[in-house]
Amino acid sequence: MKKLFILLPLILLANVNISVNKKHINIGEELIITISAEGKNIQFPNINKIAEFNILATSLRNNITIINGKTKKNVSKSYIIMPDKNFTIPSFNIKIDGKIYKTKPIKIVVTTPKQTKGDFRLDINLSKKKAYLGESLIFSIKYTEKKPASTVNIQKPKIPGAIVKTLNKKEIKNGIIYNFLVIPQKAGHFKIGPLIANIGEEVTENLLNDSFFPIKQIKYKTIFSNQLTLDVYPIPKNTTYGNFTISLKASTKAKTNKPNTATLTIMGCGDFYDLPEFHLNIKNATVYEATPKIRTFIQNNKLCGKFTKEFHIIAESNYTIPKITLNEFNGTINTISTHPIKVEVKDIATKTPKPTKIVQSTIKTHSNLLPYIIIILTIGIGTIFIFLYFKSDNLIKKIKKANEKELFNLLLAYESHPKIKEILIKLDENIYQNKTHKINKKEIIKIIKNLKD
């Protein structure tokens, strides 16, 4: 029994294997972890992270062999990560033909390489080594060479907890400079780099020891940049880094149950990705909010842009749009705000048919005129019904032909109806939040007809 207990794990481990391309790697280099399994039915675990490092890429390879009529499958799955410190690859459970097999843990040593010196050089630089959360920085990569290379592949910058946008590239003597805009989104102390570049050099070799038949080949080498540190300081709570202007525009006159659109605009330079959510709370009014639109651009090495958001306000009585405030921070806190807007709401003039006066009187007529009087009255009443019918029918025709924005405006007058209100909410989400609610026009027409009856 003791021997069987010792041999059993060895048999189980024979069907699975884990390997790495390197056990000692430098920061910035990729680690490739490959798990192989053999059997008929193989199930790999769902791996999204290895230790604390995200999976950058995966690959899968299948190999099927048939020996003496028996089929065997060999599956290899590879995972690529980029660790920045020492860690241990944990054990993974692989299910093969109904049995669980475990891989062995592997220790990985990650070192920080020194900057490469020689014919090819890579330098990285930051415009500031200390910055506030949301403050724009310039990150540059400078590549220089003493002799021409056949190919140069430079690693893209990855700055922890920051948004990185490409600015430009500039050719210089014997090299090139790449500039990037960096907007920190997380406070803390960060190490950046070293970055790596793969350099391809053309070399001539005489493999056959024959000077008449030299062979030209491309040989690759990896070079490393210097390493930088960046300190990102937090900003006061409920503030956004930058210099902004803010405005709110809306009509000061509105009609009952008709939308009045208020447009909020914020312009300037700063962290447009960290603007707060803006809402309007107006008593005795219904407010529909559109999805904000943000347009950004680079100006004087800063992130600048324009933020707009629309609010559709429906009310039956006068109301005031309150001021909207924004706390900006650029070393000191500054509160900017819009002005309140008073809105006068007027009733929509509606034309209603005048009530028919019934006057009792004695009319002396000849008996042969009575049929004509009945015909005239019938035609008059019929005309009124036809007029009312076509007035209702005109709205239904508009509903049938309307797109979602036109339909939204047509239905706002009936917003008090609970089903119409639900449809208005769905339309608003379709128009301004890119949702795909199905709008049933037949149902809408049926509701409108019932309201008319």
N, C-alpha and C positions, 0 to 999 in steps of 0.2 A: 504493500500500500504506500509506503514511504517513497519508493522509486517512482511509482505512478504519479504521485503528487508533484514530484520534481520535474518529470518529463512532460507533463500536460501543458504547462505554459510555453515550453519550447516548441511543441507541436503547433499550438495556436499562433504563436508569433511567426511561424514559418510562412503563413499565408499573407502577411502584411509587412510593409517596409516603409520607413520614412527616411528621407535623405535631404541634404541641403547643398547648395553650390559652394558655400563657404561657412566655416564655423567662426572665422575671424574676419570681420568686414570693417570698412571705414564708414563714417557718417556720410550719407549721401549716396551710398551704393545700395543696389537692390539685393535683397535676400530672396532666393528662390527655394521654396519648400515643396518637395514632391512626395506624395503618399501613393504607394502602389499596393494593389490588392489582387488576389487571384482566386477565382471560384466561378460558380454558375450565376448566382444572384448576389450582386455586390451593392451595398448601400453606404454611401459616404455621408458624414454628418454635414449639416448646414453651417458652414464656417464663414462668418462675416468679419471677424477679427481674430488675430492671433496674438495672444497676450493682450496688449493695449493698442496694437497697431492695426490700422485699417488695411484691408486687402486692396491693392492697387490694380491687380489683374489676375485672371485665372486661365488655365488651359486644361483641356481634357484629351486623353489619348486612350483609345481602345485597341486591343489586340486579341483576336480569337484564333485558337489553335484546335485542331482535331487530331488526336492520337489514338489509334486503335478504336476508332468509332466514338471516342469520348471527347466531348467538347469542353474546352476550358477558356475562360475569359480572363484577360489581364487588363486591368484598368489603372491608369496613372493620372492623378490630378495634381496640378502644380498651382501654387499660390505665391504671388509676389508681394513683398512688403518692404518698407524702407525704415528700419529701426534707427533710433538715435541714441540708444543706450543698451547696456548689457541686459539680457533677459533669457528666459528658458522657454523653449517651445513646449507646450503642455502635451500630455498624452491624449490621443483622440480615439474614440470608439468607432470601429468599422464593423458593419454587420455583413457577414459572408455566409450564405446558405443557412440563414437562421441562427448563426452563432455570432457572439460579440468578440472581436479581437481588438487589442489595444496596441497603439504605437508607443515607442519609447520616447521619453522627454529628451530634448537636446539643448545644451547650453550654448548660447551665442554671445561672443565677445565683440563689442562695438567700440572702435577707437576713433579718436579725432586726428586725422592726418595733418601733417604740416603742409603749408602752401608749397606747391611745386615750383622749383626754379630751373631755368634752362632756356631752351629755344622757344618754348611756348609758356605763356603766363596768363593767369586768370585772376582778376582783382574785383572785389565787390565793395560797394560803398553806400552809406546812407547819408541823406542830407542832414538828418538829426539823429542823435543816439538816444535822445529823451523826448518823449512826445505825450500829449494827452490822448485819451480815447476819442477816436474820430478825427484827429488832426492829420492832414495830408502830409506825406513824406515822399521823397524821391529816392528810389533804390536803383543803383546802376551796376551793370556788369561790364567790365572792360577786359577785352581779349586782345593780346598783342603777341606777335611772333617775330622771331629773328630770321627765320627762313620760311618759305611758303609751305603750307600744309595742303594735302590733297582734299581732305574733308575735315570739318570741324563741327561737332555736335555738342552744344552747350546745354546743360540742364536748366530747365525753367525754374525761376525762383519760387520757393514755397516758404511763406512766412506764416508762422503759427498765429491763428486768431486774427487774421487780417485779410482784407479784400485787396487783390493785386490786379491792376489794369495796365496794359501795355501802352506806353506813351510814344516812343519813337526809337529809331536807331540812327547812329551817326558814324560814318566812316572816318577813321583817323589814319595817320601814317602807320603802316604795318599793323593795322588792327581795326577794331570796331567797338563802339559803346552802345549798349542797350539800356534804355531808361524805362522805369516802371513807376506808376503811382501806387502808393501803399496807404490804405486807410485802416488803422488798427481798430478792431472790433472787440478786443479783449484786453483787460489790464493785466500787467505782470512783467516778469523779466524773461526775455526770450533770447535764444541763441539762433543766429542765422548763418547757415553754411556749415562747413565749406561746401560750395557748389563744385560740380565736376564737369569736365569737358572731355569728350573722346576725340582724340586727334589721330587722323590717318596720314601716315607719311609714306611717300613712295621711295622704296629702296631697291637697289639692284643687287641681286645675288647670283652667284655662279654655282648652281647646285651640282653640275656635272664636272666641275674643275676644268672647264673649257672656256677660255677667255673669248672665244668666238660666239658663244651662245649664252650671253648674260640674260637673266630673267628679272623683269621688273615686277615687284609685288607691293601691295599696300599693307603696311603694318600699323596696328593701332596701339595707342598708349593712352592712359588716363591721367589727367592732371587735375590738381585740386586748387581751389581758391583759398583766400584767407577766411577767417571766421569773424563775425560781428556779434555784438550784443545790442539789444534794444529794450529800453525800459519804457513801458506804457503806463501812464498814471491815470487813475479813475477820475471822472468828472463828477460834480455834485449831482445828486439824485434828481430826476425829472428835468434834466437839461439836455440840450443837444449842442455839440461843438460846432461853432461857425459864426458867421456874420450874415444876418438875413433881414429882409423886409417882408412885411405881411400885410395883406389887404383882403377885404371882403366886399363884394359887390352884389347888390340885389335891388329889385324894383321896390320903391316905397309905396306902390299901389298894387293891389291884387284883387282878384275877383273870388267870390265865394266858391269853394270846392274846385278852384283852378290852381295848378301848381305855380308857385313863385320860385324861380331858381336863384339860389345864392351861391356864388363862386368864390372859394377861398384860394388865394394865390400866395405862395411863399417863394421868394427868389433870393439868390445870394451864393455864397461859397461856404461849404461846410459838409457835415456828414448827413447827406440826404437819406442814407440808409437807416438812420436812427431817429427820424422824426416821429413824434408821438402820434397816436390815433386821435383824430379830431371829430367831435360829435356836437350836435346842436340839441339842446333840451329846451323846447318851447312849449309853454303851457297851452292847453286847448288847441294844439296843432299836431298834425301828422307830418313827420319828416322822413323822406326817403333819401338814403345816402348812396352816392355813386362811388365806384372804386377810384381811388386817387391815381393820377397820372404823374409820373416823374420823368423828366428829361434832364440828363446830366451831360456835362462836357468839361474838358480840362482847360483851365485858364490860369496863366501865370503859375503853373505847376500846382494848382489847387483843383479840387473837385468842386465845380459850380453847377448850378442847374435851376430848374423851375418845377415847383410842385403845385398841382391844381386838384381841387376836389369840389364837386358839385353837390348841393343839397336841394331837394325838391320839397317845398313846404306847402301844405294844404291846410287852410283854416276857414272858419266861418265868421270869425270876428277879428278885430284889430289885434296885432301882436308885435312884439319887439324881438328882433334877432339879437341875441346877446353877443358880447364881444368874445373873440377867441384869442387866447394868449399863447405865447411860445417863450420858454426860458432858454435863451442862447448862452453859451459859455465860450469864452476865448481868453481865459486867464481870470476874468471876472464874470459874474452872472449879470445878464441884462435881460429884462422882461420886455418883450414887444407884444403889442396887441392891436386888434382891429377896433373900430368904433361900433357901438350898438346901432342897429338900423330899425327905425319905427316903420311899420307897414300898416297902411290903411286898407281894410277889406270892404269892398262894396258888393251888394247883391247883384246878381246877373239879372238884367231886365228880361222878363219873360212875357211873351204875348199870350194872353189867354182869351178865348172867345167870350164875348159879352153874353150874359144870360139872356135868353129870349123872354121878352115880356108877353105874358098871356093876358090879353085885354078882352074881357067879356063884353060883347056888344051885340046888338040886334041888327043884322044886315038883311036888308030886303033885296033879294035877288030873284031873278027868274029861275025856275027849276032846271032849265036847260044849261045854266052856267055852272052848276055844282061840279060836274065831272072835270071841267077845266081847272077849277080851283084845286081840286084834289091832285091833279097831275102836276100843277105848279109847285104845290107843297112837297110832293114826293121828290121832284127833281132837286129842290132846294136842300132838303135833308140829305139826299144821296150825295150831293156835292160836298157837303160838310164832312161826311164820313170818308169820302174819297181823299179829301185834303189831309185829314188826320192820318189816314192809312199811309199815304205816300210820304208824309213827314216822318213817320216811324220807319217806313221802308228805306228811306234815304240813309238813316243811321246804320241800318243793317247792311246796306250796300257798302258803306264806308268801312264797316268792321271786316267784311269779307275781303276787301282789297288792301287793308292796312298792313304795313309791316309792324314789327314789335313796338317800335318807338311811337308810331302813329296810333296803334291800338292802346298803348299806355295812356296817351293824352285823351283819347276818346272815352276811356272808361273811368277817368278820374272823377267825373261828375257823379258817378254811381258808387263812389268809394265807401259810402256808409253801408252798402249791402255786403254781408260777411263773405259770400262766395266771390264777389267781385274784388274785395280786398285781398283775398288769397291769391287771385289771379294777378293783381297788381304787384304783389310781392314777388311772385315768380317772374313776371315780366322784368321787374327791376333787376333781379339777379341775373337774368339772361342778358340784359343790355349792358349792365355795368360790372358784372362779376364773371362774365364768360361761362355761365352755367347753361345747361341745356334742358330746362324744364319743357315738357310738352304742353303747348297751349291749345286747348280745344275750342275752336271758334264756334262750333255748333252749340256747345254748352253755353257759351257767352250769349249767343243770339237768343237761345231759349230763355235765359234769365231776363234779357232786355224785353222780350215779348211779354213775359209774365208781368214785368213792371209796368208796361204800357196798358195791359188789360185792366 
